[in-house]
Structures are given as C-alpha cells and as structure tokens.
C-alpha cells in the first residue's frame, strides 16, 4: 500500500488534491482512500490530507502516520519539525518552492524535490493554487499511474477553461521533474 500525506494551508486546494489523486488512482483501476484532517477551519490555517492507494481493498481507516511520500504545498510549513515525522526511510518529499531541491534538502536534512508549483499556477491560472502541478510532478516522479488518469479525475471536478488550463499545468509540471526518479520507491512500497 502506498500512503501519502499532503500538507498545505486552507485555500490552497489541499483536500481537493487528495480527492483528485484518489480519483486518478480509481481511474487507473486501483483501490484508494482520501480524507482530510482539519484544525481551525479558516483560510490560511494548516491542513493535512491523506491518500492511500493499493491493488486490493483498503481496510485501514486511520490517519497516515508513516507516509511513503509527502507533498508540501507551502514550504513555510517545513519550519514545523514534526512535518517530516514518520516519513519512511527513502521516502519522497515534494515541496512547492522556488528554491532548488538541493538547497531545501540541505536546509531541512531530508531529501526533497522542489517545484515552483505556486508560481506556475499563478502564471497559468492567475491564482497561486499549487495542487495540480504538484500532483502531476508526483505522478511523474513515481510513475504510479499515467497522467491521463489524473487528467480524467480533473475532468470530473473541473470544466471549461479551468480544466483546459489545469491540463496545461499537468503537462508543464511533468516536464520539470525527472520521470521515474521515485519509481523504485513506489515499486518497493507496493510489493
């Protein structure tokens, strides 16, 4: 089973990201779960969402405490030392940041892959909502499922120009990370 924890702030599309990722897994013929955990329910407050993906039914119903992967939509949340707690050894951490992957990894002592997802979203959508570029980068890094499954899941949530621009973001983000760089992690975790 692959377990993913998504950290962000209210208004960044954190919960939507979890549901879209689960929808993509479902579209790819996998079993999945997605659910959020809220503290204060207000824009800007820290939000955590969880996703599980497996080839057989998922019986576990708890929060993800030991994720295989972290997706961090707001790099400022990395200042909380508990954010990376529980990340499995060799797990992947994808961060919305304009800094380099090397600089982030050195600053926080955890191997991280950076993507300027907020900046990309702002340029394309006029809003800094990093969820779609991060999901595209995540699926490109892990090759857990094809990007077409992600695009189909987005089509179930978005329509018209919003969908068209998000599909362009998926394609752009996929070009900015090394395809399959985390594939061995995902194969080992799902075995």
VENQUI-V424084 format. One record per backbone hydrogen bond with DSSP energy under -1.0 kcal/mol. NH is the residue of the N-H (numbers start at 1). CO is the residue of the C=O. If there is no record, write none. Layout:
[[NH:CO] [NH:CO]]
This chain:
[[2:53] [4:51] [5:69] [6:49] [7:71] [8:47] [10:45] [12:9] [17:13] [18:14] [19:15] [20:16] [21:17] [22:18] [23:19] [24:20] [25:21] [26:22] [27:23] [28:24] [29:26] [30:25] [31:54] [33:52] [35:50] [37:48] [42:40] [44:10] [45:42] [47:8] [48:37] [49:6] [50:35] [51:4] [52:33] [53:2] [54:31] [68:3] [69:3] [70:92] [71:5] [72:94] [73:7] [77:74] [78:75] [79:76] [80:77] [83:80] [85:82] [87:84] [88:67] [91:88] [92:68] [94:70] [95:113] [96:72] [97:115] [104:100] [105:101] [106:102] [107:103] [108:104] [109:105] [113:93] [115:95] [117:115] [120:116] [121:117] [122:118] [123:119] [124:120] [125:121] [126:122] [129:127] [134:130] [135:131] [136:132] [137:133] [138:134] [139:135] [140:136] [141:137] [142:138] [143:139] [149:146] [151:147] [152:148] [153:149] [154:150] [155:151] [157:154] [158:154] [163:159] [164:160] [165:161] [166:162] [167:163] [168:164] [169:165] [170:166] [171:167] [172:168] [173:169] [174:170] [176:173] [180:140] [181:178] [182:141] [183:180] [186:182] [187:183] [188:184] [189:185] [190:186]]
